[in-house]
Amino acid sequence: MKKFFKILLIFLSVVFSTCTKNLTESESFSLTGKVTLEGQADHSGITVALYPLVELDTAIVNMQKRFPTVGIPISQATEFDHRLSEPVYQAKTDKDGNYILYNIPQDEYNLVVEKKGFGWHYLYNVTNSTKPENIKLLPEIEVQGSLGEYTVWNENQHFVIIDDITVPENATLVIEPGVVARFNGYFKLTVLGNLIVSGSETAMVNFTHNRVVNFSTSNAELWEKINIQGINSSGQINYAIFTFFENGLKCDIGFLNIKYSKFKQVNKSNISNSKTCLFLEKEANSNIENNIIESNYLGILAGSKSNGEIKNNFFYIKRDYFIDKELIKNAKSIYCNLAYQVISDNIFMNIGNCAISSCYASNTIISNNYFQNCYNSIDVYNFMELNDFCSIVNNTFVSTVMKCIKSWEGIININNNNFFNTNNNPILTLVGFPLYNIDAKNNYWEVFSVDEIQRRILDDRKDYEIENNDKDVIVEPFSKARYLNSYPR
């Protein structure tokens, strides 16, 4: 009997230890792979590290699920920068470039391989089922001065800009997927010819500063801008990220087409230091589509008879920045000054001073946009003698903090819009010297009588000493049901 119990005890011990071992193995994994350096025989000393995923803003994710045609979907490719966080696991390669990471808890990670003089490379959302392909790091290339007639920045290569650079007239610069352009100071890229940026959804082109120094303070280093300049110049930009810039992207006279790109400042201090993400002037023609402009002082400045379309973009300020009223009190998404723009199918969320300003001889069509939790949604500062016109149709305004629409003179039509949850704040504020009636027919005001609608209109024109202040806001007929087509398409 004792012998039997002894055997039984040994058997149970073996079973228990086996179960314990399997449980431990199921909770962790190892990751192996190979990284090589182009042109080198010794591939040792390359850092291979795992970083935690960036936590995606759930408010933005949910909004993009609701309106999938707006912006570029946020992901690790749009949000992750390893310079702004710390690795949780890392190793070095051997002479042949092999690496192994042991005992990694089951989770998702971003894999970063990096070597001084060769830049870095990312693999996103790595798990225990990931089998990394062999990675090759290419030597960094320093760039300055005037480029050649046809220049290609090759896929996944790093370029360090050590002084101002220029694409001459009739010349072309092509930037392939995964390129990282690192400005090593307050330098700019001037395009007198053609710029073609061809990133991809998983290998975006990154324009950034070479040194992330004091990034959380007002002393953060910024690069200047990309300037597309000249009557024959053009920029075709797809899947690019702009960070640590002062002015981002400027187009003078030429043509700009930018899609699926993101402009972002990574902290509060950068917002006040940066100036403009996109600057259009001197009759620039543009198509700005499916981009994200996050937490910036001024998103798009359209001036000097620039014309084009701004559509399906997502403008927002992070919620923890938005509550800092002093920080974002002057922040604007789009500012039109002597411009001709069609602004449609965009989302404006948590915007400080104003989402859209249409000013001084601008002719703007504002349609099918969605405004949520903005201090002021639209300001119209036009002057009648300049034949200004602003059409505001088929938009939806939700939870406006101060005013939905403020109008100063000019011809303005406000039709087929939805106004929701305006917290009893004025929907329409009138100032200036009115010369025409305001057509505000066929809107859904969330109230159901003319008297209630009129109480949501603040007429400040009485503050001005004018003799004939008899111009009306025409609100009838109005809708008693919300418009289902007054949203981004």
Stockholm file with secondary structure:
# STOCKHOLM 1.0

chainA/1-489         MKKFFKILLIFLSVVFSTCTKNLTESESFSLTGKVTLEGQADHSGITVALYPLVELDTAIVNMQKRFPTVGIPISQATEFDHRLSEPVYQAKTDKDGNYILYNIPQDEYNLVVEKKGFGWHYLYNVTNSTKPENIKLLPEIEVQGSLGEYTVWNENQHFVIIDDITVPENATLVIEPGVVARFNGYFKLTVLGNLIVSGSETAMVNFTHNRVVNFSTSNAELWEKINIQGINSSGQINYAIFTFFENGLKCDIGFLNIKYSKFKQVNKSNISNSKTCLFLEKEANSNIENNIIESNYLGILAGSKSNGEIKNNFFYIKRDYFIDKELIKNAKSIYCNLAYQVISDNIFMNIGNCAISSCYASNTIISNNYFQNCYNSIDVYNFMELNDFCSIVNNTFVSTVMKCIKSWEGIININNNNFFNTNNNPILTLVGFPLYNIDAKNNYWEVFSVDEIQRRILDDRKDYEIENNDKDVIVEPFSKARYLNSYPR
#=GR chainA/1-489 SS CHHHHHHHHHHHHHHHHHHHHHHHHHTEEEEEEEEEETTCSCCTTCEEEEEECCCCCHHHHHHHHHSTTSSCCCCHHHHCCGGGSCCSEEEECCTTSEEEEEEEESSCEEEEEEETTTEEEEEEEECTTCCCCCEEECCCEEEEEECCSEEEECTTCEEEEEEEEEECTTCEEEECTTCEEEECSSCEEEESSEEEEECCSSSCEEEEESCCCSTTSTTCCCEEEEEEESTTCEEEEESEEECSEEEEEEEESSEEEEESCEEECSSHHHHHHCCCSEEEESSCEEEEESCEEESCSEEEEEETTCEEEEESCEEECCHHHHTCHHHHTTCEEEEEESCEEEEESCEEESCSSEEEEEESSCEEEEESCEEESCSEEEEEECCGGGTCEEEEESCEEESCSSEEEEEESSEEEEESCEEECCTTCCSEEEESCCCSCEECCSCBCSSCSHHHHHTTEEECGGGSCCSCCCCCEECCSCBSSCCTTSSCC
#=GC SS_cons         CHHHHHHHHHHHHHHHHHHHHHHHHHTEEEEEEEEEETTCSCCTTCEEEEEECCCCCHHHHHHHHHSTTSSCCCCHHHHCCGGGSCCSEEEECCTTSEEEEEEEESSCEEEEEEETTTEEEEEEEECTTCCCCCEEECCCEEEEEECCSEEEECTTCEEEEEEEEEECTTCEEEECTTCEEEECSSCEEEESSEEEEECCSSSCEEEEESCCCSTTSTTCCCEEEEEEESTTCEEEEESEEECSEEEEEEEESSEEEEESCEEECSSHHHHHHCCCSEEEESSCEEEEESCEEESCSEEEEEETTCEEEEESCEEECCHHHHTCHHHHTTCEEEEEESCEEEEESCEEESCSSEEEEEESSCEEEEESCEEESCSEEEEEECCGGGTCEEEEESCEEESCSSEEEEEESSEEEEESCEEECCTTCCSEEEESCCCSCEECCSCBCSSCSHHHHHTTEEECGGGSCCSCCCCCEECCSCBSSCCTTSSCC
//
